[in-house]
Amino acid sequence: MVRNAQAADAPALAAIYNHYVLNSTITFEETAVPSDEMARRVDSVQAAGLPWLVYEIDGSAVGYAYATKWRERSAYRFSVESTVYVRHDRHGHGIARQLYAQLLAALHANGVHVVIGGIAQPNTASVALHEAMGFERVALFREVGRKFDRWVDVGYWQKLLVG
């Protein structure tokens, strides 16, 4: 089931995210995020009028997707950056695709024109997901992040929500 995130989801969302924080270069955060900070982030996204969705199985959040403003300047108001995370032991079940489909539909309904996804490289699964959802690669920034004593590239994909 996909639903809107709630404050009570914060511990599960933090656990999902912190696996990637501590074990991968998928996120450039380097220290675990406490549950109260995750709750603050959910509240901030929702207060901005943007969706934060949770994929729930048997009462437990196993994935989430949300969008944030792309940039602060007014002319960017129709562009967002999207994010999706799935619990590390739940990959390959279509959870990310279902979350993204509902996120994109909600963004389109809210008048968003462009959705941008930043993907630390290499990440073939995320690239495949974004391209399957209609995103096109538009940029690659070399060595813009440093984590685990190595430089990491970030690619950007975008999808125009039209019609």
C-alpha positions as a Python dict, from the first residue, in 0.01 Angstrom:
ca = {
    (1, 'M'): (0, 0, 0),
    (2, 'V'): (125, 349, -86),
    (3, 'R'): (14, 630, 145),
    (4, 'N'): (122, 970, 273),
    (5, 'A'): (401, 966, 530),
    (6, 'Q'): (315, 1033, 893),
    (7, 'A'): (527, 1142, 1189),
    (8, 'A'): (504, 788, 1330),
    (9, 'D'): (690, 660, 1020),
    (10, 'A'): (1007, 850, 1111),
    (11, 'P'): (1190, 562, 1287),
    (12, 'A'): (1131, 323, 995),
    (13, 'L'): (1222, 589, 737),
    (14, 'A'): (1542, 672, 928),
    (15, 'A'): (1633, 302, 944),
    (16, 'I'): (1582, 262, 568),
    (17, 'Y'): (1787, 573, 491),
    (18, 'N'): (2063, 516, 744),
    (19, 'H'): (2153, 182, 587),
    (20, 'Y'): (2251, 377, 274),
    (21, 'V'): (2414, 659, 471),
    (22, 'L'): (2644, 416, 651),
    (23, 'N'): (2706, 161, 376),
    (24, 'S'): (2697, 333, 38),
    (25, 'T'): (2770, 641, -168),
    (26, 'I'): (2407, 660, -283),
    (27, 'T'): (2363, 950, -42),
    (28, 'F'): (2633, 1201, 43),
    (29, 'E'): (2524, 1222, 404),
    (30, 'E'): (2795, 1070, 621),
    (31, 'T'): (2635, 1034, 963),
    (32, 'A'): (2315, 854, 1057),
    (33, 'V'): (2000, 1066, 1071),
    (34, 'P'): (1805, 1044, 1398),
    (35, 'S'): (1433, 973, 1387),
    (36, 'D'): (1341, 1321, 1510),
    (37, 'E'): (1538, 1477, 1223),
    (38, 'M'): (1365, 1246, 976),
    (39, 'A'): (1028, 1354, 1119),
    (40, 'R'): (1133, 1717, 1075),
    (41, 'R'): (1225, 1650, 711),
    (42, 'V'): (891, 1483, 639),
    (43, 'D'): (708, 1774, 798),
    (44, 'S'): (913, 2028, 602),
    (45, 'V'): (840, 1860, 267),
    (46, 'Q'): (470, 1827, 340),
    (47, 'A'): (448, 2184, 474),
    (48, 'A'): (587, 2301, 139),
    (49, 'G'): (289, 2133, -30),
    (50, 'L'): (493, 1848, -175),
    (51, 'P'): (430, 1475, -137),
    (52, 'W'): (621, 1233, 82),
    (53, 'L'): (488, 883, 17),
    (54, 'V'): (547, 559, 205),
    (55, 'Y'): (517, 202, 78),
    (56, 'E'): (375, -8, 360),
    (57, 'I'): (368, -387, 394),
    (58, 'D'): (195, -544, 696),
    (59, 'G'): (195, -214, 883),
    (60, 'S'): (565, -143, 826),
    (61, 'A'): (723, 116, 596),
    (62, 'V'): (960, -57, 353),
    (63, 'G'): (1018, 229, 111),
    (64, 'Y'): (951, 595, 52),
    (65, 'A'): (959, 862, -215),
    (66, 'Y'): (931, 1238, -196),
    (67, 'A'): (1000, 1560, -382),
    (68, 'T'): (1167, 1881, -274),
    (69, 'K'): (1203, 2219, -439),
    (70, 'W'): (1472, 2213, -705),
    (71, 'R'): (1595, 2562, -616),
    (72, 'E'): (1468, 2851, -406),
    (73, 'R'): (1432, 3119, -676),
    (74, 'S'): (1073, 3185, -782),
    (75, 'A'): (1115, 3088, -1146),
    (76, 'Y'): (1208, 2733, -1037),
    (77, 'R'): (872, 2684, -864),
    (78, 'F'): (752, 2431, -1124),
    (79, 'S'): (1060, 2209, -1086),
    (80, 'V'): (1132, 1955, -812),
    (81, 'E'): (1396, 1700, -721),
    (82, 'S'): (1271, 1350, -651),
    (83, 'T'): (1408, 1089, -414),
    (84, 'V'): (1322, 723, -360),
    (85, 'Y'): (1460, 471, -111),
    (86, 'V'): (1363, 108, -55),
    (87, 'R'): (1469, -101, 242),
    (88, 'H'): (1788, -283, 140),
    (89, 'D'): (1631, -629, 178),
    (90, 'R'): (1323, -542, -32),
    (91, 'H'): (1483, -463, -369),
    (92, 'G'): (1352, -626, -684),
    (93, 'H'): (983, -632, -592),
    (94, 'G'): (869, -323, -785),
    (95, 'I'): (834, -108, -473),
    (96, 'A'): (1040, 183, -609),
    (97, 'R'): (849, 177, -937),
    (98, 'Q'): (512, 189, -760),
    (99, 'L'): (627, 470, -534),
    (100, 'Y'): (761, 666, -829),
    (101, 'A'): (446, 617, -1035),
    (102, 'Q'): (231, 759, -757),
    (103, 'L'): (480, 1036, -679),
    (104, 'L'): (489, 1147, -1043),
    (105, 'A'): (109, 1141, -1064),
    (106, 'A'): (80, 1355, -749),
    (107, 'L'): (339, 1601, -878),
    (108, 'H'): (164, 1628, -1215),
    (109, 'A'): (-168, 1690, -1043),
    (110, 'N'): (-2, 1969, -841),
    (111, 'G'): (121, 2148, -1153),
    (112, 'V'): (486, 2041, -1141),
    (113, 'H'): (647, 2066, -1485),
    (114, 'V'): (992, 1908, -1437),
    (115, 'V'): (1112, 1633, -1204),
    (116, 'I'): (1488, 1596, -1157),
    (117, 'G'): (1666, 1295, -1011),
    (118, 'G'): (2027, 1313, -898),
    (119, 'I'): (2202, 976, -893),
    (120, 'A'): (2545, 912, -742),
    (121, 'Q'): (2745, 698, -983),
    (122, 'P'): (2766, 412, -1037),
    (123, 'N'): (2411, 305, -955),
    (124, 'T'): (2276, 93, -1239),
    (125, 'A'): (1955, 4, -1055),
    (126, 'S'): (1858, 368, -998),
    (127, 'V'): (1951, 465, -1354),
    (128, 'A'): (1737, 178, -1486),
    (129, 'L'): (1444, 282, -1265),
    (130, 'H'): (1459, 646, -1372),
    (131, 'E'): (1488, 560, -1741),
    (132, 'A'): (1202, 309, -1714),
    (133, 'M'): (992, 589, -1563),
    (134, 'G'): (1066, 816, -1860),
    (135, 'F'): (1356, 1019, -1724),
    (136, 'E'): (1639, 1121, -1959),
    (137, 'R'): (1999, 1182, -1859),
    (138, 'V'): (2084, 1550, -1889),
    (139, 'A'): (2411, 1596, -1697),
    (140, 'L'): (2706, 1430, -1529),
    (141, 'F'): (2913, 1613, -1271),
    (142, 'R'): (3251, 1452, -1212),
    (143, 'E'): (3392, 1404, -863),
    (144, 'V'): (3151, 1642, -689),
    (145, 'G'): (3126, 1431, -373),
    (146, 'R'): (3379, 1255, -155),
    (147, 'K'): (3276, 966, 66),
    (148, 'F'): (3462, 663, 198),
    (149, 'D'): (3790, 818, 76),
    (150, 'R'): (3689, 826, -289),
    (151, 'W'): (3550, 1079, -534),
    (152, 'V'): (3195, 1019, -656),
    (153, 'D'): (3029, 1145, -975),
    (154, 'V'): (2663, 1250, -982),
    (155, 'G'): (2442, 1222, -1287),
    (156, 'Y'): (2115, 1408, -1332),
    (157, 'W'): (1806, 1275, -1505),
    (158, 'Q'): (1491, 1473, -1572),
    (159, 'K'): (1134, 1406, -1675),
    (160, 'L'): (895, 1663, -1820),
    (161, 'L'): (543, 1620, -1688),
    (162, 'V'): (325, 1735, -1976),
    (163, 'G'): (-38, 1701, -2076),
}
